[in-house]
Amino acid sequence: MQDLLPRAERISRLLKDRGETIVVVESSTGGLVSAALLAMPGASAYFLGGAVVYTQTARKALMDLADISALGLRASTEPYARLLAQTARERFSSTWALAESGATGPTGNRYGDAAGHTCIGLEGPNFSRAITLETGSADRVANMRAFSKRAMELLAEALG
């Protein structure tokens, strides 16, 4: 997590300076993004909450999204990451929402995505974007770090 802290410090400062808030929904990052943001002094000024939505059960219980297949979606895709971010932003009435869903490894996920695959969604004021990251690695911990780093870079880029 140490390598995430400089990014979190910059994001924290920007959110506080702008009076904006964020909610984070994580899967394959396992809470690393939330942990980095919460490690900053004064996090309560901008961090409204978050969840590790790692299973279908968690998605239903925490996000109230039961059957995403009825929407033509599956996890670990850009549309799904955007849906998670949109849902979280609405539920928390936050300025920003960041969501991630992927396959850390050492094997791929049940949808056929290889280890090292993640999709990250970010929703904010006049901003809606999703990206895919493929690390090509089966190293679970390295992927968690890489996914978290890229998610925080996306947020920092959007904040300016």
C-alpha positions in Angstrom: 0.0 0.0 0.0 3.0 2.3 0.5 3.2 3.1 -3.2 -0.5 4.2 -3.2 -0.1 6.8 -0.4 1.4 9.6 -2.5 -1.5 9.3 -4.9 -3.9 9.2 -2.0 -2.3 12.3 -0.6 -2.8 14.3 -3.8 -6.4 13.0 -4.3 -7.2 13.8 -0.6 -6.0 17.4 -1.0 -7.9 17.9 -4.2 -11.2 16.5 -2.8 -10.9 18.6 0.4 -9.9 21.8 -1.5 -13.0 21.3 -3.7 -15.4 20.3 -1.0 -16.1 17.1 -2.9 -16.8 13.5 -1.7 -16.1 10.0 -2.9 -17.4 6.5 -2.5 -15.4 3.4 -3.6 -16.7 0.0 -4.7 -13.9 -2.6 -5.0 -13.6 -6.2 -6.0 -10.2 -7.4 -7.0 -8.4 -4.6 -5.3 -9.7 -5.9 -2.0 -10.1 -2.5 -0.3 -6.6 -1.2 -1.1 -8.0 2.0 -2.7 -10.3 2.7 0.2 -7.4 1.9 2.7 -5.1 4.4 1.0 -7.7 7.1 0.9 -8.6 6.5 4.5 -4.9 6.6 5.6 -4.9 10.4 4.9 -5.6 12.7 7.8 -9.0 14.3 7.5 -10.5 11.5 5.3 -13.9 12.0 6.9 -14.2 15.3 5.0 -14.3 13.5 1.6 -14.6 9.7 2.1 -18.3 8.7 2.5 -17.9 5.0 2.4 -17.1 2.0 0.4 -17.5 -1.7 0.0 -15.6 -4.8 -1.2 -18.2 -6.3 -3.6 -16.4 -9.6 -4.3 -19.3 -12.0 -4.9 -22.8 -12.0 -6.3 -24.1 -12.2 -2.7 -22.2 -9.1 -1.8 -23.4 -7.3 -5.0 -27.0 -8.0 -4.0 -26.7 -7.2 -0.3 -24.5 -4.1 -0.6 -25.4 -2.6 -3.9 -29.0 -4.0 -4.3 -28.0 -5.3 -7.8 -29.4 -8.8 -7.9 -29.4 -10.1 -11.5 -27.1 -8.1 -13.7 -27.5 -10.7 -16.5 -31.1 -9.4 -16.9 -29.5 -6.1 -17.8 -27.2 -7.8 -20.4 -24.2 -7.4 -18.2 -21.6 -9.5 -16.5 -18.9 -8.7 -13.9 -15.4 -7.6 -15.0 -16.6 -5.4 -17.9 -16.5 -1.7 -18.4 -20.3 -1.4 -18.5 -20.5 -3.3 -15.2 -17.8 -1.1 -13.6 -19.8 2.0 -14.7 -23.0 0.5 -13.3 -21.3 -0.1 -9.9 -20.0 3.5 -9.9 -23.3 5.0 -10.9 -25.2 3.0 -8.3 -22.8 3.9 -5.5 -22.8 7.6 -6.5 -26.6 7.7 -6.4 -26.9 5.7 -3.1 -24.3 7.8 -1.3 -25.2 11.1 -3.0 -21.4 11.6 -3.5 -19.6 13.8 -5.9 -17.5 10.9 -7.2 -17.7 7.2 -7.3 -15.0 4.8 -8.2 -15.6 1.1 -8.9 -13.4 -1.8 -9.9 -14.1 -5.4 -11.0 -11.6 -7.9 -12.3 -9.5 -11.1 -12.0 -6.4 -10.9 -9.8 -5.1 -14.4 -10.3 -3.4 -16.8 -10.2 -6.2 -18.0 -12.5 -8.8 -16.1 -14.5 -12.4 -15.6 -13.4 -15.4 -17.7 -14.2 -16.3 -15.3 -17.1 -13.2 -16.2 -19.1 -11.1 -13.2 -18.3 -7.5 -14.0 -17.7 -5.7 -13.2 -14.5 -4.5 -9.6 -14.6 -7.7 -8.2 -16.1 -9.8 -5.5 -14.5 -12.3 -2.8 -15.4 -12.5 0.5 -13.6 -15.4 2.8 -13.7 -15.5 6.4 -12.5 -18.5 8.7 -12.2 -18.5 12.3 -11.3 -19.8 15.7 -12.2 -20.1 15.8 -16.0 -17.7 12.8 -16.0 -18.4 9.1 -16.8 -15.6 6.8 -17.9 -14.6 3.2 -17.8 -11.2 1.6 -18.6 -9.8 -1.8 -18.9 -6.4 -2.8 -17.6 -4.6 -6.0 -18.6 -1.4 -6.7 -16.7 -0.6 -10.0 -18.3 0.5 -11.3 -14.9 -0.9 -14.1 -12.7 0.7 -12.6 -9.6 -2.3 -11.9 -7.4 -0.7 -9.4 -5.0 1.0 -7.5 -7.9 -2.3 -7.3 -9.7 -4.1 -6.0 -6.7 -1.5 -3.3 -6.5 -1.5 -2.5 -10.2 -5.3 -2.3 -10.3 -5.4 0.0 -7.3 -2.7 2.2 -8.7 -4.5 2.5 -12.1 -7.8 3.3 -10.3 -6.2 6.0 -8.3 -4.5 7.4 -11.4 -7.8 7.6 -13.2 -9.3 9.5 -10.3 -6.4 11.8 -10.1 -6.6 12.5 -13.8 -10.3 13.3 -13.6 -9.7 15.6 -10.6 -7.1 17.5 -12.6 
